[in-house]
Amino acid sequence: MANTSELGESSSPSFHNYASAASAVKLASLGLIMGISLLGNASLSLLLIKDSSLHKAPYFFLLDLCLADVVRSAVCFPFVMASISGGSAWPYSALCCKLVAFMSVLFCFHVAFLLFCVSVTRYMAIAHHRFYYKRMNVCTCAAVICMVWTLSVAMAFPPVFDVGTYKFIREEEQCTFEHRYLKANDTLGFMLMLAVIVGTTHVVYVKMLCFVYDHRKMKPAQLVPAISQNWTFHGPGATGQAAANWIAGFGRGPTPPTLVGIRQASHPGNRRLLVLDEFKMEKRIGKMYYIITLTFLILWAPYISACYLRIFVRGAPVPQLYLSAAVWMSFAQAGANPIISFLFNKELRVRLRACFPSCLGTQTPMEPYCVI
């Protein structure tokens, strides 16, 4: 008995030291995630608001993502840090726990719904280019964003009334869904909805990739004689100078068949872009959003897998180290979007250097140019 008591006394300080070290690591890592999220998302949001050249449909959606991550980092993460500091216990009221859990689930579903809507718009921008540029204006983007928030609130609000209970989960050190076994569970529908949304988003991107691959082959040229109309020759037999005249704004009448997709300048100051350049730009933006979607799936997949394990397997033991890592990976998703956006979007990097030259060092001024 003396040996047993000595063993307990010797193991208790070591366990206490381990718990203190684990709490310190969690606080430091969550503080780092919170700082990166706030700094990155705030900087990107300020850039998207300040630069008028970025006031376009895909960047409106990116702005909404950034602002949501800023609020999530500023509102939800401090409560997690408080629970860690309190010894994995919730120091506030049950109503406060429900509100924090509601915010966490709201932002999770918001990202999932918005990324799905973005994938649909990316497909439209590639497969239905003219319709996309005609319909995707500021009002349409605002309507889509409002719809996304409405759906997110509809998914996150019922548990406030104990339909899928929000509780403090000690193992996760956060307030969220209480995932119980299937027969006593009422959160399965929420988890299935999240999985369906993410899966459907990837299906849309696969369909867009197939469309791009199928349209890579060039159509054979048709030998049609040139047609004269108001001093502008068009058709496969026309000269390049006639096409340049039409692009410059000297042509009249309907759009020549070979120049369909080229924007005729209304005055010399307008920028004239070929559809090929716009197509490449849409592909780059689509690539950026797909990497954001894939990162969302990778960072949330371990935690979602643990939730499904608890739902379908009675008394399934989830290792504490795995669960903590999975929860912290889901937290890291809040700071991933700005990093991905700047890494995979050259336009954002260029505009960042132009808008904040003092923060990024002196840059040699570049002369304006037109892409033709």
N, C-alpha and C positions, 0 to 999 in steps of 0.2 A: 504494500500500500504506500509505503514511503517512496518507493521508486516511481509509482504512478503519479503521486502528487508532485514529485520533483520534475517528472516529464511534462505534466500539465503546466507547471509554473514556468518551465523553460520554453515551452512551445507558445505560451500566451504572448510574451513580448515579441517573439518572432512573427507571429500572426498579426499582431498590432502594427509592427513595422511594415509588413507586407501590405496591409490594408492602407496604411498612411501613404506608402509609396505609390500604390495603385491609384488612390484618390488624387495625389499630386500629378501623376501622369495624365489622368483624365481631365483634370482642371486645366493643365497646360495645353493639352491637345485641343480641348474644346475652345479655350481662349484663342489659340492660334487660328482655328477654323472660323471662329466668330470675327476675328480681326481681318482675315483675308476676305471673308464674305462681305463685311461692311465696307471695307476699302475698295475692293474690286467692283462690287455691284454699284456702289455710290459713284465711283469714277465713270463706269460705263453708262450709268443712267444720266449723269451730267453731260457726258459727251453726246449721247443720243438726243438730249433736249437742246443742247447749245448749237449743234451743227445742223443747219437747215438742209444740207445735202443728204443727211441720213433720215429725213422725215419721209420714210417710205414704209410700205406695209410690213415687210419682214422685221424691220427695226422697231416698229410700234409694238409688235409682239415681244421682241427681245427686251424692250423697255419694261413691259409689264412683268416679265419674268424677273428682271433685276430688282424692281421695286418690291415684289413679293418676297424675294430672298432677303432683302434688307429688313423688312418688317419681321420676317421669321427669325432672323439672327438677333434682332434687337429685342424682340418680345419673348420668344420661347427659350432661347439658349440661356439667358440669365437664371431662369427658374431651375433648369437642369443643374447649373453650377451651384445654385443654392442648396439643392437636394444632396449633391455630392459633399458639399461642405458640412451639411448637417448629419453626416453619417448614413447616407442612403435612406433618408427619411424625408417626407414631405412636410415642410415647416409652415404651410399655409392652410387655408380652409379647403373643404371639399368642393365648394363652388368655384374657387380659384383654380383648383385642379381641373375641373370640367372645362373651364374657359381656356386654359392653356392647352389642354388636349384637343379641344375644338379647333384652336388656331393651328396646331401642328397637323392635324388631319386635313384641315381646309387647304393648307399650302401644299400638302402632298398631292391631293386630288387636283388642285389648281394646275400644278405643273403637268400632271398626266393629261388632263383635258386640253390644256393649251398646246402641248406638244402634238397631240393628235390633230387639232385644228391647223397647226402650222404645217404638218405633213400633207394635209389636204391642199392647202394653199400652195405648197411647193410643187405638188403634182400638177395643179392647175397652171402654175407659172411655166412649167416645162411643156405640158401636153396641150394646153389651151392658152397660149401666150397672149393673144389678142383679147380674149374674154377676160383674162386675169387683169391686164392693165386697164381695161375699160371699167371693171366692176370693183376692184380692190382699192377703194379710196379710204379717206379718213373715217367716214361714217360707217363703212362696212367693217373696218378694223375695230372701231369702237363697239359695234353691235356684237362682233365675235367675242371680244374680251368680256363684255357684259354677260353674254350667254355662258362663257366659261366660269365666271365667278358665281353665277346663279346655280349652275350644276354642281359646283364645288360646295356651295353652302347646303344644297339639298342632300349631298352625300355626308357631310360632316355634322349637320345639325341634329338628326334624330337621336344619336346617342346622348345628347344633353338631357333628353327625357327618358333615359335608361333603355333605349332601344339599341342594344350594343353598348354596354356600360363603359364609361370613361372612368378609369381608376389610376391611382399611382402604382406603377409596377416597380417594385423594389429592385428586381434583377436588372431592369433597364434604366432605372433612376430617372424616370420621366412619367408624366401622365399621358396615357394613351388608351387604346382599346384593351380590354381584358379578354384575351383569347383563351376560351375554354374548349373542352372536348366537344365534338360535333353534336351530340345529343343535347347538350346544355348550352349550345353556342348560338349567338345571334349576330356574330360579326362575319360569318362566312360570306354573306352577300357582298359586303363592302370589299373584302379581299378579292373575291372573284371579279367584281367590277373593275378594280384596279388592274388586275392581270389582263382582263379583256381589252381595256383601253391601251395598255402598253403593247400588247400583242398586235392589235389592229393598226397601231401607229407604224410598227415595223412592216406590216403587210403593205401599207400604202407606199412606204419607201422602196420596198422590193418591186412593186408595180411601176413606180417611177423609174427605177433602174432598168427594168425590162423595156420600158418605152424608149429610154435613151439608147439602149443597145440596139433595138430594132430599127431605129432611125439613123443609125450611123452610116449606112450605105447611101451613096449618092445616086440620085436618079440620072439616067442617061440624058445627054443633051438632045434637044429636038431642034432640027434645022428648020427654022421658020424665018422667012425674010423680014428685014427691018420694016417698020411702019412709020410713016411720017405724020406728025400731028402737031401743028402750031410750032414749027421750027425745032421740034424735039423728035429725034429718031429713037425708037425703042424696038426691042426684040433681040433675039440672039445675033442677028446680023448687024446690029448697030455698033457704032464705035464707042470707045470708052469715054470720049469727050462729051457725047450726047448724054450719057448717063450722069457724068459729073455736072453737066448743066442742070439736069433735072434735080439732082440732089441739092445743088446750090440755090434752087428756088426759081429758076427761069422757065421751067416746064409748066405747061398748063394741061388741063384735061384730066382724064382718069389716070390712075397709077399704072405705069407700064408693067406688063406681066413679069418681066425679068427683074424689076425693081420693087416687087411687092415685099413689104416689110421694112423698106428704107424710109426713114422719116424725112420728108421734104422740109427745108428750113423756111419758116415764116418770115424771119429777118436774119441778117448776117450774124447776129450775136448768139443765136441759139446753138446749142451743142447737137451735133448730128451723130447718131449712133447706129451702127448696123445691128440687125437682129442677132447675128452671130455673136457679137460682143455681149449683148443682153443675155443671150442664151448661156454663155460662159459664166456671166455674173450670177445668174440664177442657179447654175450648177454649183458654184462655190458657196453660195448662201445655203443651198440645200445640203451640201456636205457638212457645213458647220452645224446646222440644226440636227442632222442625223447623228453627228458625234455627240451633241448635247443629249439627244434621246438615248443613245447607246450608253453614255455615261450614267444617265439616270437609272437605266436598267441594271447596270453593273453594280452601282452603289446601293441600290435598294434590294437587289435580288437576295443577298444573304439574310436580311431581316425578314423579307416576305417568306422565304423558305422556312425560317424558324417559326413564323406564325402559322403556316400551313401544317408544320409538324405538330404543333401543339393542338391544332384543331382536329386533325385526322388520327392522331395516335394518342390514346389515353395515357396520361402520365409520362409523356415522352420527356426524357431528361435532355435538356439543351445545355451543353457546356457553358459555364459562365464566361469564359474567355471568348468563345465564339460569339455569344450573344452581345457582349460588350463591344467587340470589334464590329459586329453587324450594325449595332445602333450608332456607333460613331461614324461608320461609313455613310449611313443615311444622313447624318448631320453634315458630313463633308460635301454632300451634293449642293448645299446652299452656296458654297464658294467656288464651285467648279465652272459655272457658266461664264463668268468674265474671263477666266483663264483660257477656256476653249475658244471663246469668241475672238480674243486677240491673237491667239495662235493660228487659227484657221481662217481668218478673214483679214486679208491684206488691206482692204478699204478702211476697216476700223483702225488698224495700226497707223495708216497714213493720216487719217483724220485726227487721231490722238496726238500725233507729233505736230500737226498743224494747229490744233486748238490749245495745246499745253506745251509750247516749246520751252518755256522756262523750267518746267519740271523734268523734261527729258533731254536737256542739253541743247546747245545751239545747233540749228540745222541750216544748211545752205538753202537760200530761197530758190524755189523752182518756178520757172516761167509757166504761165498757163498754156494749155494746149488743148486741142480738140481731137477726139478719137474718131477717125473716119474709116 
